[in-house]
Amino acid sequence: MHFTIPLKILAKPRPRFANGHAYLPKNYKEQRKEIKRIINEQDPEMMKGPLYVSILFYTTGKRIADIEQMAGSIKDALEGVCYYN
């Protein structure tokens, strides 16, 4: 499968804690929801078993976020759309 996600990808943040509960920032959850929508428009198929994921980022500036955390954002969005964890 091949997907194109035309967004500026946010690095996956660490969970934040308040009132004894962990949560992720609103902008990250909104981005994850948007990525899921974009992928669903490209007719994904659910896969089982071990997967290999290759991600290519295009950037316009010299500074980019942590690549591993950006990949984590994409992988989080794929869960439940392309594979079950």
C-alpha positions in Angstrom: 0.0 0.0 0.0 1.1 3.6 -0.6 -0.4 6.7 1.0 0.2 10.4 0.5 -0.5 12.6 3.4 -0.2 16.3 2.4 0.2 17.7 5.8 2.9 19.2 8.0 3.4 16.4 10.4 3.7 17.2 14.1 6.1 15.2 16.2 4.3 12.8 18.5 4.2 14.5 21.9 4.7 12.9 25.3 1.5 12.5 27.2 0.6 15.3 29.6 -0.9 14.7 33.0 -3.7 16.6 34.8 -6.0 15.5 37.6 -4.5 12.0 37.6 -5.2 11.4 33.9 -2.8 11.3 30.9 -3.9 13.1 27.7 -2.4 14.2 24.4 -2.6 17.8 23.2 -5.6 18.8 21.2 -3.6 19.7 18.0 -2.0 16.3 18.0 -5.4 14.5 18.3 -6.8 16.7 15.6 -3.9 15.9 13.3 -4.3 12.2 14.0 -8.0 12.4 13.1 -7.2 14.3 9.8 -4.5 11.7 8.8 -7.0 8.9 9.4 -9.5 10.7 7.2 -7.0 11.2 4.4 -5.9 7.5 4.6 -9.6 6.3 4.5 -10.1 8.3 1.3 -7.3 6.3 -0.3 -9.1 2.9 0.3 -6.8 1.2 2.8 -7.0 -2.5 3.5 -6.6 -4.0 6.9 -3.4 -6.0 7.3 -2.5 -8.7 9.8 0.8 -10.0 11.0 4.2 -8.3 10.9 4.4 -5.1 8.9 7.1 -3.1 7.4 6.5 0.6 7.3 8.6 3.0 5.2 7.9 6.8 5.5 9.3 9.5 3.4 9.1 13.1 4.7 9.5 16.2 2.4 10.6 19.3 4.2 11.0 22.9 3.2 13.2 24.2 6.0 16.5 23.3 7.5 15.0 22.5 10.9 12.6 19.6 11.3 11.2 17.8 14.3 12.5 14.5 15.6 12.0 12.0 12.7 11.2 9.2 15.1 8.5 11.2 16.7 7.1 12.3 13.3 7.0 8.6 12.3 5.2 7.8 15.5 2.5 10.3 14.6 1.9 8.5 11.3 2.0 5.1 12.9 -0.5 6.1 15.5 -2.9 7.3 12.8 -2.5 4.1 10.8 -3.6 2.0 13.8 -7.2 0.9 13.5 -7.3 2.0 9.8 -4.6 -0.3 8.3 -3.7 -2.6 11.1 -4.8 -3.7 14.6 -2.3 -3.5 17.5 
